[in-house]
């Protein structure tokens, strides 16, 4: 260790020149020879001056030859050349010293022989060092070759075993030419060459379950098969340990992430993180109750919170339940909620883990309309920036963050009927946002219990969600996996642990559907993430803030967000007086039919139950029909549902849509739909293609 770099040594005094000396350094061949020669000369002079017996240096040399030259070399397993060089050097140095003491160490003969001795020792030591280095490299190479032979033998055995298994199970011979063990030790990957007789990789994929059974893999280990780097090759991932059964907590390293470089959402069977790129992609997460969807969603929100270029908006019409843990540290720091016992107090100045929470349809509409306004403002304001970056996509950065809108169980809004206008409006705004905001850095993550059209409204949501997650625990027939990934052949019956499922990304940088396991999260973990990431989360850019106006600026005001700390009660969205109803059991004029009497009796029972509830908990008046929102579509003349109908017609392309199909989509009568579409065609918003019973309406872009 150099004194100049040692923190424990005293630094040289100022003004003292010369290089620093390293007293801990070992001798090399040259310095060792010089040290031996000078030491022998000094000892000879001292011995001659003091009358030292001439035999003593020879005895010391013999002891050094035995101890250092022979014993130490044998312990260190050095070569015979090094052993002989060391022992000879000790004996020659001791012998010369004894001879010099007995004669005259100051004679020219003594000086000359000492110099020759030093040169000889140095040359011999240099040769021995080179030989030792070569021998060490050869020894390491031999060990590496031996290890490689053992590993190659093991790999060859695995390759031969699986070549035979593929031939036995699938009926054709595939040559396994590569075997790679996973770093986690949980399995291995195989690469195989298919025979040239028309065999394709999907034939092996179709027999993946049979391959796992033939290999007697543990339950939960699913053989994953996908196409290789070139056609005619196939890659098999073979887990030998059921990672899906493990409970793995979310990583405690809450380091910074970016939406541009990928966000981890869970673990693949080989225990490596599965990373999603969401700059241009929406995501759809499906999972039945008990599948771990809420826990998985916390992991998704944790990834967004760690990003330095993402702001998260949350819509949860169940009183904002999914977003509340992410806002709690902020509310505690503001003194609006009491601290949680057992946890450190939230530091002052901590920011909410999510930037906006909507717990009602009214607030959700405000949020989504604000998102669309931000999208429009960014399109107008950042054209120069995109031109300089030579891209058609907004250059997302910490100063210009992406907005991720997370909608938990949005099925109620996406599939709302025509009479529930507020929820239906939420669904329309979500679909519009998914269609139109990709370039300006706004994307959506939606969750639902089921992937049926009755749950998500129509196919648009799946169409605009290239990232799909199907949580399979608690699922009886693997329906969600089949709806999200129609071509996938994955044995979801093996993926029955909470948090397990199938994940895939259909985009260019994505990957085929594959089993995965979500991390386990807790409210304490959420709290830690919020506090750890508070200082590095971005703020909304000025252009977007101006476009959002008071709707964004007042999102945490007591009038809008007070329900979070006022006993969690969300205020009613309307306060109009409910229309008067007939008294329970009161008969209207008409026929006295039996089915009508049964309906009246049921209505009376319901009314008595509602009266009992109202007397205890209070009454929330219903809005009157006169106060209902006008049925007008945004941006179009005509009914409110016309926006969704025209979007569906546009998505249908040149084939267009029949009025009957549109009526089924929007839930209106065919006559009402025909009248509205005819009026839109007269305004030039649609094109009517008359073809008798096959007549359709086509969007002008595809006409």
Phi, psi and omega per residue, in radians:
X1 nan 2.314 -3.131
X2 -1.349 2.386 3.117
X3 -1.090 -0.551 -3.114
X4 -1.118 -0.398 -3.091
X5 -1.956 0.014 -3.088
X6 -1.457 2.200 3.137
X7 -1.361 -0.170 -3.074
X8 -1.842 -0.134 3.124
X9 -1.672 2.664 3.086
X10 -1.309 2.349 -3.138
X11 -1.233 2.581 3.107
X12 -1.037 2.532 3.137
X13 -1.144 2.578 -3.135
X14 -1.090 2.408 3.099
X15 1.678 -0.217 3.117
X16 -1.574 2.002 -3.092
X17 -1.470 -3.013 3.101
X18 1.643 2.694 -3.124
X19 -1.276 2.619 3.083
X20 -1.200 2.528 -3.118
X21 -1.732 2.462 3.131
X22 -1.934 1.714 -3.075
X23 -1.361 -0.199 -3.124
X24 -1.608 -0.098 -3.089
X25 -1.252 2.567 3.104
X26 -1.490 2.835 -3.140
X27 -1.419 2.500 2.957
X28 -1.725 -3.029 -3.119
X29 -1.045 -0.742 -3.089
X30 -1.284 -0.908 -3.112
X31 -1.128 -0.566 3.087
X32 -1.146 -0.730 3.123
X33 -1.152 -0.763 3.108
X34 -1.070 -0.742 3.139
X35 -1.106 -0.720 3.140
X36 -1.143 -0.746 -3.114
X37 -1.169 -0.810 -3.126
X38 -1.174 -0.639 3.109
X39 -1.129 -0.748 3.125
X40 -1.130 -0.731 3.122
X41 -1.108 -0.760 -3.137
X42 -1.128 -0.712 3.136
X43 -1.163 -0.643 3.112
X44 -1.131 -0.752 3.108
X45 -1.096 -0.766 -3.140
X46 -1.142 -0.738 -3.134
X47 -1.151 -0.694 3.119
X48 -1.154 -0.632 -3.105
X49 -1.292 -0.524 -3.058
X50 -1.802 -0.001 3.131
X51 1.311 0.563 3.121
X52 -1.118 2.435 3.065
X53 -1.037 2.372 -3.027
X54 -1.153 -0.390 -3.086
X55 -1.417 -0.251 -3.070
X56 -1.118 -0.813 3.132
X57 -1.045 -0.577 3.119
X58 -1.167 -0.663 3.087
X59 -1.127 -0.700 3.108
X60 -1.114 -0.725 3.111
X61 -1.091 -0.697 3.115
X62 -1.131 -0.709 3.104
X63 -1.113 -0.719 3.101
X64 -1.121 -0.656 3.120
X65 -1.117 -0.676 3.130
X66 -1.274 -0.793 -3.045
X67 -1.328 -1.006 -3.067
X68 -1.473 -0.752 -3.044
X69 -1.227 -0.715 -3.043
X70 -1.795 -1.017 -3.034
X71 -1.095 -0.871 -3.105
X72 -1.099 -0.677 3.134
X73 -1.157 -0.646 3.107
X74 -1.191 -0.692 3.132
X75 -1.108 -0.727 -3.129
X76 -1.410 0.012 3.123
X77 0.986 0.831 3.109
X78 -1.522 2.935 -3.074
X79 -1.292 2.855 3.123
X80 -1.110 -0.562 3.126
X81 -1.127 -0.731 3.100
X82 -1.146 -0.734 3.116
X83 -1.045 -0.822 -3.118
X84 -1.150 -0.683 -3.136
X85 -1.110 -0.786 -3.131
X86 -1.137 -0.827 -3.114
X87 -1.108 -0.742 3.137
X88 -1.123 -0.705 3.140
X89 -1.068 -0.756 3.117
X90 -1.102 -0.787 -3.110
X91 -1.160 -0.734 3.131
X92 -1.143 -0.736 3.131
X93 -1.121 -0.765 3.117
X94 -1.156 -0.719 3.137
X95 -1.138 -0.737 3.126
X96 -1.112 -0.699 -3.120
X97 -1.108 -0.787 3.109
X98 -1.070 -0.729 3.131
X99 -1.138 -0.713 -3.117
X100 -1.165 -0.672 3.117
X101 -1.134 -0.680 -3.111
X102 -1.247 -0.425 -3.127
X103 -1.914 -1.885 -3.115
X104 -2.541 1.872 -3.101
X105 -1.177 -0.256 -3.118
X106 -1.673 0.072 3.129
X107 -1.344 2.731 3.120
X108 -1.104 -0.529 3.108
X109 -1.119 -0.781 3.140
X110 -1.125 -0.754 -3.130
X111 -1.127 -0.759 -3.130
X112 -1.118 -0.789 3.131
X113 -1.150 -0.577 3.098
X114 -1.142 -0.729 3.107
X115 -1.109 -0.762 3.113
X116 -1.094 -0.649 3.115
X117 -1.096 -0.747 3.138
X118 -1.113 -0.763 3.132
X119 -1.111 -0.719 -3.134
X120 -1.134 -0.751 3.118
X121 -1.097 -0.725 3.140
X122 -1.098 -0.764 3.139
X123 -1.128 -0.758 3.137
X124 -1.125 -0.697 -3.137
X125 -1.157 -0.682 3.112
X126 -1.094 -0.803 3.125
X127 -1.080 -0.711 -3.140
X128 -1.159 -0.660 -3.141
X129 -1.139 -0.747 3.116
X130 -1.104 -0.775 3.137
X131 -1.112 -0.647 3.132
X132 -1.154 -0.695 3.134
X133 -1.134 -0.750 3.112
X134 -1.106 -0.730 -3.141
X135 -1.132 -0.661 3.125
X136 -1.143 -0.745 3.102
X137 -1.092 -0.699 3.118
X138 -1.151 -0.651 3.122
X139 -1.139 -0.783 3.117
X140 -1.133 -0.702 3.122
X141 -1.106 -0.687 3.123
X142 -1.130 -0.718 3.100
X143 -1.127 -0.736 3.123
X144 -1.117 -0.715 3.122
X145 -1.120 -0.655 3.133
X146 -1.167 -0.766 3.099
X147 -1.111 -0.715 3.127
X148 -1.119 -0.675 3.110
X149 -1.100 -0.739 3.124
X150 -1.128 -0.781 3.137
X151 -1.147 -0.753 3.129
X152 -1.085 -0.666 3.105
X153 -1.113 -0.710 3.114
X154 -1.146 -0.757 3.129
X155 -1.132 -0.703 3.122
X156 -1.086 -0.654 3.120
X157 -1.148 -0.740 3.112
X158 -1.126 -0.751 -3.136
X159 -1.085 -0.770 3.135
X160 -1.135 -0.716 -3.140
X161 -1.066 -0.782 -3.075
X162 -1.382 -0.461 3.006
X163 -1.094 -0.774 3.094
X164 -1.134 -0.686 -3.109
X165 -1.152 -0.754 3.131
X166 -1.091 -0.734 3.122
X167 -1.124 -0.686 -3.096
X168 -1.239 -0.667 -3.036
X169 -1.517 -0.701 -3.041
X170 -1.685 -0.379 3.105
X171 1.621 0.032 3.040
X172 -2.395 2.705 -3.011
X173 -1.558 2.136 3.048
X174 -2.051 2.349 -3.102
X175 -1.627 1.986 3.087
X176 -1.378 2.034 -3.072
X177 -1.955 -0.039 3.124
X178 -2.635 2.409 3.079
X179 -2.310 2.209 -3.139
X180 -2.256 2.093 3.107
X181 -1.379 2.513 3.130
X182 -1.336 2.517 -3.122
X183 -1.074 -0.522 -3.126
X184 -1.316 -0.224 -3.081
X185 1.337 0.182 -3.073
X186 -1.594 0.064 -3.137
X187 2.808 -2.809 -3.102
X188 -2.706 2.896 3.099
X189 -2.067 2.526 3.123
X190 -2.102 2.488 2.979
X191 -2.087 2.258 -3.043
X192 -2.276 2.601 3.079
X193 -1.733 2.227 -3.129
X194 -1.444 2.652 3.108
X195 -1.210 2.746 -3.088
X196 -1.538 0.754 -3.129
X197 -2.046 0.473 3.131
X198 1.567 0.087 3.115
X199 -1.225 2.448 3.141
X200 -2.135 2.777 -3.041
X201 -1.144 -0.500 -3.096
X202 -1.223 -0.293 3.034
X203 -1.192 -0.609 3.052
X204 -1.253 -0.695 3.131
X205 -1.050 -0.664 -3.135
X206 -1.139 -0.361 -3.124
X207 -1.901 0.368 -3.086
X208 -1.079 -0.729 -3.137
X209 -1.136 -0.684 3.109
X210 -1.162 -0.622 3.084
X211 -1.112 -0.755 3.122
X212 -1.102 -0.700 3.120
X213 -1.175 -0.700 3.135
X214 -1.137 -0.593 3.136
X215 -1.437 -0.074 -3.122
X216 0.970 0.808 3.111
X217 -1.261 2.645 3.097
X218 -1.046 2.666 3.119
X219 -1.090 2.388 -3.073
X220 1.721 -0.193 3.106
X221 -1.625 1.933 -3.071
X222 -1.866 2.180 3.077
X223 -1.284 2.108 -3.132
X224 -1.782 2.239 -3.061
X225 -2.125 2.313 3.059
X226 -2.564 2.882 -3.104
X227 -1.217 2.569 -3.137
X228 -1.370 -2.947 -3.086
X229 -1.222 -0.422 3.054
X230 -2.289 2.746 3.108
X231 -1.137 2.474 -3.076
X232 1.693 0.018 3.065
X233 -2.168 2.724 -3.120
X234 -2.440 2.553 3.120
X235 -2.082 2.280 3.112
X236 -2.046 2.232 2.998
X237 -1.755 2.081 -3.030
X238 -2.043 1.748 3.066
X239 -1.356 2.428 3.093
X240 -1.948 -0.084 3.048
X241 -2.312 2.368 -3.058
X242 -1.360 1.547 3.097
X243 -1.128 -0.502 -3.103
X244 -1.109 -0.402 3.141
X245 -1.443 -0.222 -3.140
X246 -1.335 2.576 2.986
X247 -1.782 1.838 -3.052
X248 -1.913 2.105 -3.138
X249 -1.277 2.713 3.093
X250 -1.034 2.385 -3.093
X251 -0.965 2.384 -3.097
X252 -1.380 -0.097 3.057
X253 -1.460 1.778 -3.108
X254 -1.642 0.774 -3.110
X255 -1.193 2.912 -3.076
X256 -1.201 2.550 3.064
X257 -2.241 3.061 3.082
X258 -2.490 2.477 3.079
X259 -1.153 -0.334 -3.126
X260 -1.406 -0.433 -3.086
X261 -1.892 -0.066 3.053
X262 1.925 2.584 -3.109
X263 -2.211 2.205 -3.141
X264 -1.305 2.393 -3.127
X265 -2.080 -0.075 -3.111
X266 2.903 -2.831 -3.079
X267 -2.099 2.419 3.003
X268 -1.427 2.957 -3.121
X269 -1.004 -0.466 3.114
X270 -1.544 0.277 3.038
X271 1.260 0.152 3.036
X272 -1.569 2.587 -3.122
X273 -1.133 2.547 2.995
X274 -1.675 2.123 -3.001
X275 -1.893 2.310 -3.132
X276 -1.939 2.409 3.048
X277 -1.854 1.968 -2.983
X278 -2.024 0.329 3.119
X279 -1.061 -0.682 -3.103
X280 -2.051 0.073 -2.974
X281 -2.022 2.390 2.887
X282 -1.551 2.851 -3.119
X283 -2.317 2.512 3.079
X284 -2.133 2.142 -3.094
X285 -1.993 2.106 -3.136
X286 -2.004 2.414 3.103
X287 -2.963 2.261 3.105
X288 -1.244 2.912 3.090
X289 -0.983 2.386 -3.137
X290 1.517 0.047 -3.114
X291 -1.491 -0.101 -3.093
X292 1.577 0.389 -3.071
X293 -1.164 -0.717 -3.137
X294 -1.137 -0.729 3.091
X295 -1.115 -0.731 3.116
X296 -1.112 -0.674 -3.139
X297 -1.143 -0.578 3.049
X298 -1.113 -0.655 3.077
X299 -1.144 -0.653 3.081
X300 -1.105 -0.816 3.137
X301 -1.144 -0.580 3.087
X302 -1.119 -0.716 3.082
X303 -1.085 -0.726 3.106
X304 -1.141 -0.696 -3.137
X305 -1.126 -0.550 3.128
X306 -1.327 -0.310 -3.115
X307 -1.272 2.393 3.092
X308 -1.499 0.001 -3.095
X309 -2.347 0.538 -3.127
X310 -2.375 2.345 2.915
X311 -1.968 2.450 -3.048
X312 -1.995 2.207 2.978
X313 -1.884 2.414 -3.089
X314 -2.137 2.273 3.002
X315 -2.020 2.087 3.074
X316 -2.478 1.829 -3.068
X317 -1.314 0.065 2.998
X318 -1.676 1.011 3.133
X319 1.000 0.618 3.038
X320 1.082 0.519 -2.989
X321 -1.042 -0.719 -3.059
X322 -1.206 -0.465 -3.101
X323 -1.598 -0.293 -3.049
X324 -1.040 -0.792 3.115
X325 -1.039 -0.487 -3.128
X326 -1.388 -0.294 3.091
X327 -1.734 -0.275 -2.999
X328 -1.051 -0.820 3.122
X329 -0.979 -0.682 3.103
X330 -1.121 -0.781 -3.128
X331 -1.152 -0.613 3.065
X332 -1.157 -0.775 -3.138
X333 -1.097 -0.535 3.114
X334 -1.461 -0.022 3.141
X335 1.352 0.273 -3.101
X336 -1.577 -0.385 3.074
X337 -2.277 2.559 3.095
X338 -1.236 2.602 3.123
X339 -1.154 2.704 3.123
X340 -1.488 2.217 -3.135
X341 -1.135 2.491 -3.138
X342 1.588 -0.100 3.124
X343 -2.098 2.576 3.050
X344 -1.073 2.610 3.129
X345 -1.109 2.488 3.105
X346 -1.160 2.301 -3.115
X347 -1.174 2.630 3.090
X348 -1.121 2.462 3.117
X349 1.554 -0.040 3.132
X350 -1.148 2.457 -3.099
X351 -1.706 2.736 3.086
X352 -1.063 2.538 3.123
X353 -1.219 -0.437 2.999
X354 -2.123 2.544 -2.948
X355 -1.412 -0.364 -3.071
X356 -2.770 2.382 3.105
X357 -2.198 2.236 3.056
X358 -1.993 2.078 -3.140
X359 -1.898 -0.015 3.121
X360 -2.286 2.841 3.095
X361 -1.134 -0.628 3.126
X362 -1.081 -0.831 3.135
X363 -1.178 -0.615 3.107
X364 -1.113 -0.708 3.103
X365 -1.114 -0.748 3.099
X366 -1.048 -0.784 -3.136
X367 -1.081 -0.842 -3.072
X368 -1.192 -0.651 3.059
X369 -1.132 -0.631 3.075
X370 -1.142 -0.717 3.105
X371 -1.048 -0.758 3.123
X372 -1.173 -0.611 3.075
X373 -1.155 -0.688 3.080
X374 -1.101 -0.739 3.116
X375 -1.023 -0.795 -3.133
X376 -1.131 -0.737 -3.138
X377 -1.157 -0.694 3.120
X378 -1.136 -0.684 3.118
X379 -1.037 -0.654 -3.110
X380 -1.408 -0.624 -2.963
X381 -1.542 -0.418 -2.978
X382 -1.935 0.375 3.091
X383 -1.107 -0.719 3.133
X384 -1.124 -0.727 3.124
X385 -1.091 -0.745 3.131
X386 -1.199 -0.600 3.090
X387 -1.143 -0.714 3.115
X388 -1.149 -0.611 3.117
X389 -1.462 -0.064 3.123
X390 0.967 0.898 -3.117
X391 -2.576 2.696 3.046
X392 -1.664 -0.004 3.117
X393 -1.854 2.485 3.101
X394 -1.058 2.211 3.118
X395 -1.236 1.649 -3.110
X396 -1.195 2.418 -3.127
X397 -2.767 3.025 3.070
X398 -1.020 -0.495 3.109
X399 -1.471 -0.288 -3.127
X400 -2.385 1.309 -2.925
X401 -1.334 2.718 2.994
X402 -1.367 2.566 3.082
X403 -1.866 2.104 3.068
X404 -1.859 2.033 3.129
X405 -1.699 1.988 -3.111
X406 -1.790 2.104 -3.117
X407 -1.983 1.918 -3.122
X408 -1.505 2.161 3.139
X409 0.824 1.042 3.142
X410 -1.378 0.216 -3.106
X411 -1.063 -0.612 -3.120
X412 -1.084 -0.604 3.122
X413 -1.448 -0.714 -3.073
X414 -1.198 -0.510 -3.097
X415 -1.967 0.346 -3.109
X416 -1.117 2.493 3.135
X417 -1.332 2.996 -3.076
X418 -1.136 -0.388 -3.108
X419 -1.433 -0.414 3.119
X420 -1.592 1.403 -2.930
X421 -1.201 -0.624 -3.114
X422 -1.164 -0.840 3.122
X423 -1.135 -0.655 3.109
X424 -1.115 -0.656 3.100
X425 -1.132 -0.664 3.067
X426 -1.047 -0.804 3.125
X427 -1.072 -0.710 3.128
X428 -1.124 -0.710 3.140
X429 -1.186 -0.635 3.087
X430 -1.088 -0.827 3.141
X431 -1.095 -0.723 3.120
X432 -1.100 -0.707 3.106
X433 -1.124 -0.714 3.118
X434 -1.114 -0.602 -3.100
X435 -1.333 -0.631 -2.817
X436 -1.995 -0.123 -2.948
X437 -1.914 0.102 -3.050
X438 -1.020 -0.844 -3.044
X439 -1.119 -0.549 -3.052
X440 -1.616 0.305 2.993
X441 1.304 0.728 3.053
X442 -2.295 2.128 -3.114
X443 -2.358 2.860 -3.017
X444 -2.146 2.517 2.969
X445 -2.160 2.043 -3.087
X446 -2.002 2.517 3.019
X447 -2.097 2.650 3.108
X448 -2.710 2.764 3.112
X449 -1.298 -0.627 -3.019
X450 -2.433 2.731 3.122
X451 -1.715 0.196 3.103
X452 -1.173 2.719 3.077
X453 -1.089 -0.483 3.108
X454 -1.185 -0.346 -3.135
X455 -1.688 -0.611 -3.076
X456 -1.965 0.136 2.996
X457 1.565 -1.081 3.135
X458 -2.760 -3.060 -3.062
X459 -1.396 -0.113 -3.107
X460 -1.045 -0.692 -3.089
X461 -1.076 -0.793 3.108
X462 -1.178 -0.642 -3.112
X463 -1.096 -0.683 -3.089
X464 -1.654 0.245 3.127
X465 -2.150 1.423 3.140
X466 -1.175 -0.413 3.069
X467 -1.596 2.151 -3.120
X468 -2.226 2.489 3.079
X469 -2.325 2.176 3.074
X470 -2.082 1.859 3.084
X471 -1.435 2.204 -2.898
X472 -1.845 -0.140 3.117
X473 -1.162 2.279 -3.115
X474 1.471 0.023 3.136
X475 -1.620 2.317 -3.009
X476 -1.464 -0.601 -2.983
X477 -2.299 0.223 3.126
X478 1.171 0.482 -3.030
X479 -1.136 -0.775 -3.064
X480 -1.101 -0.672 3.108
X481 -1.088 -0.743 3.125
X482 -1.155 -0.553 -3.138
X483 -1.348 -0.639 3.125
X484 -1.390 -0.671 -3.061
X485 -2.242 1.395 -3.040
X486 -1.027 -0.566 -3.079
X487 -1.598 -0.036 -3.075
X488 -1.290 2.485 3.090
X489 -2.127 1.371 -3.085
X490 -2.123 2.312 -3.134
X491 -1.354 1.492 -3.092
X492 -1.233 -0.245 3.064
X493 -1.098 -0.390 3.099
X494 -1.442 -0.268 -3.043
X495 -1.779 1.143 -3.049
X496 -1.877 0.166 3.071
X497 -1.438 2.564 3.123
X498 -1.036 2.289 -3.128
X499 1.584 -0.142 3.124
X500 -1.527 2.698 3.134
X501 3.100 -2.763 -3.119
X502 -2.180 2.374 -3.126
X503 -2.308 2.529 3.137
X504 -2.726 2.754 3.117
X505 -2.369 2.001 -3.058
X506 -1.479 -0.028 -3.127
X507 -1.331 3.039 -3.064
X508 -1.012 -0.732 -3.100
X509 -1.528 0.164 -3.014
X510 -1.523 -2.712 -3.054
X511 -2.679 2.794 -3.127
X512 -1.220 2.718 3.096
X513 -0.949 2.326 -3.065
X514 -2.562 2.613 3.062
X515 -1.115 2.631 3.097
X516 -2.705 2.941 3.108
X517 -2.265 2.219 3.117
X518 -1.368 2.680 3.107
X519 -1.294 2.692 3.040
X520 -1.515 2.262 -3.136
X521 -2.154 2.759 3.125
X522 -2.399 2.822 3.045
X523 -1.014 -0.587 3.085
X524 -1.130 -0.678 3.078
X525 -1.112 -0.745 3.114
X526 -1.020 -0.774 3.136
X527 -1.055 -0.775 3.141
X528 -1.096 -0.719 3.139
X529 -1.119 -0.768 -3.125
X530 -1.035 -0.801 -3.099
X531 -1.235 -0.714 -3.078
X532 -1.199 -0.507 -3.051
X533 -1.803 0.040 -3.008
X534 -1.020 -0.736 -3.020
X535 -1.354 -0.291 -3.070
X536 -1.931 -0.022 3.063
X537 -1.275 2.532 -3.036
X538 -1.387 3.018 2.984
X539 -2.056 2.779 -3.093
X540 -1.175 2.454 -3.118
X541 -1.177 2.763 -3.035
X542 -1.070 -0.711 3.141
X543 -1.039 -0.774 -3.126
X544 -1.214 -0.645 3.118
X545 -1.088 -0.762 3.129
X546 -1.138 -0.693 3.129
X547 -1.181 -0.599 -3.109
X548 -1.304 -0.549 3.076
X549 1.108 -2.618 -3.098
X550 -1.170 -0.442 3.123
X551 -1.005 -0.622 3.096
X552 -1.532 -0.733 -3.058
X553 -1.105 -0.569 -3.082
X554 -1.737 0.328 -3.037
X555 -1.166 -0.425 3.121
X556 -1.841 0.256 -3.137
X557 -1.238 2.723 3.125
X558 -1.024 -0.567 -3.128
X559 -1.192 -0.564 -3.076
X560 -1.711 -0.648 -3.034
X561 -2.051 0.122 -3.093
X562 -1.066 -0.406 3.118
X563 -1.068 -0.349 -3.120
X564 -1.228 -0.522 -3.122
X565 -2.055 -0.097 3.087
X566 -1.675 1.175 3.117
X567 1.061 0.292 3.068
X568 1.218 0.312 -3.118
X569 -1.632 2.032 3.100
X570 -1.376 2.241 3.140
X571 -1.144 2.656 3.101
X572 -1.118 2.521 -3.101
X573 -1.394 -0.338 3.097
X574 -2.387 2.623 -3.098
X575 -2.247 0.311 -3.140
X576 -1.240 2.668 3.130
X577 -1.199 2.350 -3.129
X578 -1.254 2.551 3.106
X579 -1.140 2.579 -3.138
X580 -1.188 2.443 -3.140
X581 -2.007 2.781 3.055
X582 -1.102 2.527 3.105
X583 -1.096 2.546 3.129
X584 -0.969 2.283 3.109
X585 1.490 -0.156 -3.138
X586 -1.281 2.304 -3.092
X587 -1.565 2.359 2.995
X588 -1.496 2.747 3.086
X589 -1.086 2.487 3.108
X590 2.633 -2.960 -3.123
X591 -1.255 2.478 3.137
X592 -1.574 1.286 -3.084
X593 -1.583 2.666 -3.082
X594 -1.124 -0.768 -3.092
X595 -1.117 -0.537 -3.133
X596 -1.233 -0.646 3.115
X597 -1.139 -0.675 3.124
X598 -1.135 -0.686 3.106
X599 -1.108 -0.721 -3.138
X600 -1.117 -0.694 3.124
X601 -1.145 -0.697 3.099
X602 -1.147 -0.724 3.121
X603 -1.091 -0.674 3.131
X604 -1.127 -0.698 3.117
X605 -1.133 -0.745 3.106
X606 -1.101 -0.720 -3.131
X607 -1.103 -0.717 3.112
X608 -1.097 -0.698 3.115
X609 -1.123 -0.767 3.139
X610 -1.135 -0.656 3.102
X611 -1.098 -0.687 3.122
X612 -1.137 -0.719 3.117
X613 -1.137 -0.766 -3.108
X614 -1.135 -0.637 -3.117
X615 -1.172 -0.437 -3.120
X616 -1.667 -0.700 -3.013
X617 -1.929 -0.104 -3.116
X618 1.656 2.844 -3.043
X619 -1.994 2.367 3.004
X620 -1.810 1.907 -3.066
X621 -1.074 2.596 3.082
X622 -1.491 2.562 3.079
X623 -1.214 2.507 3.115
X624 -1.419 2.718 3.131
X625 -1.059 -0.522 -3.115
X626 -1.196 -0.378 -3.128
X627 -1.669 0.034 -3.113
X628 -1.130 2.680 3.132
X629 -1.149 2.467 3.098
X630 -1.112 2.446 -3.078
X631 -1.453 1.336 -3.099
X632 -2.237 2.325 -3.138
X633 -1.403 2.456 3.106
X634 -1.244 2.103 3.089
X635 1.526 -0.068 -3.134
X636 -2.396 2.548 2.940
X637 -1.340 2.496 3.126
X638 2.083 -2.997 -3.074
X639 -1.179 2.869 -3.067
X640 -1.107 -0.637 -3.071
X641 -1.284 -0.094 -3.082
X642 -1.144 -0.533 3.124
X643 -1.061 -0.855 3.126
X644 -1.128 -0.661 -3.136
X645 -1.124 -0.761 -3.132
X646 -1.196 -0.612 3.081
X647 -1.114 -0.714 3.119
X648 -1.149 -0.689 3.105
X649 -1.119 -0.688 3.112
X650 -1.137 -0.727 3.134
X651 -1.144 -0.459 -3.137
X652 -1.243 -0.239 3.074
X653 1.285 -2.610 -3.072
X654 -1.203 -0.328 3.137
X655 -1.241 -0.462 3.126
X656 1.196 -2.999 -3.141
X657 -2.412 2.490 3.047
X658 -1.325 2.673 3.089
X659 -1.016 -0.607 3.128
X660 -1.112 -0.709 3.117
X661 -1.144 -0.676 3.102
X662 -1.138 -0.706 3.121
X663 -1.068 -0.725 3.097
X664 -1.126 -0.618 -3.103
X665 -1.200 -0.801 -3.021
X666 -1.643 -0.117 3.092
X667 1.281 0.607 3.121
X668 -2.088 2.912 3.093
X669 -1.207 2.670 -3.104
X670 -1.136 -0.611 -3.140
X671 -1.160 -0.732 3.123
X672 -1.119 -0.682 3.133
X673 -1.172 -0.758 3.135
X674 -1.046 -0.755 -3.125
X675 -1.099 -0.761 -3.113
X676 -1.188 -0.730 3.137
X677 -1.182 -0.640 3.106
X678 -1.119 -0.736 3.109
X679 -1.126 -0.679 3.104
X680 -1.132 -0.663 3.097
X681 -1.147 -0.660 3.110
X682 -1.159 -0.510 3.095
X683 -1.432 -0.098 -3.137
X684 1.525 0.125 -3.136
X685 -1.433 -0.339 3.091
X686 -2.413 2.862 3.092
X687 -2.112 2.209 3.133
X688 -1.623 2.139 3.128
X689 -1.844 1.785 -3.053
X690 -1.383 2.057 3.125
X691 -2.534 0.781 3.128
X692 1.100 -2.297 -3.128
X693 -1.203 -0.186 3.137
X694 -1.829 0.366 -3.137
X695 -1.149 2.483 -3.102
X696 -2.415 2.844 2.973
X697 -1.829 2.352 -3.079
X698 -2.152 2.474 3.068
X699 -1.215 2.512 -3.123
X700 -0.976 -0.506 3.139
X701 -1.127 -0.426 -3.087
X702 -1.945 0.062 -3.102
X703 -1.337 nan nan
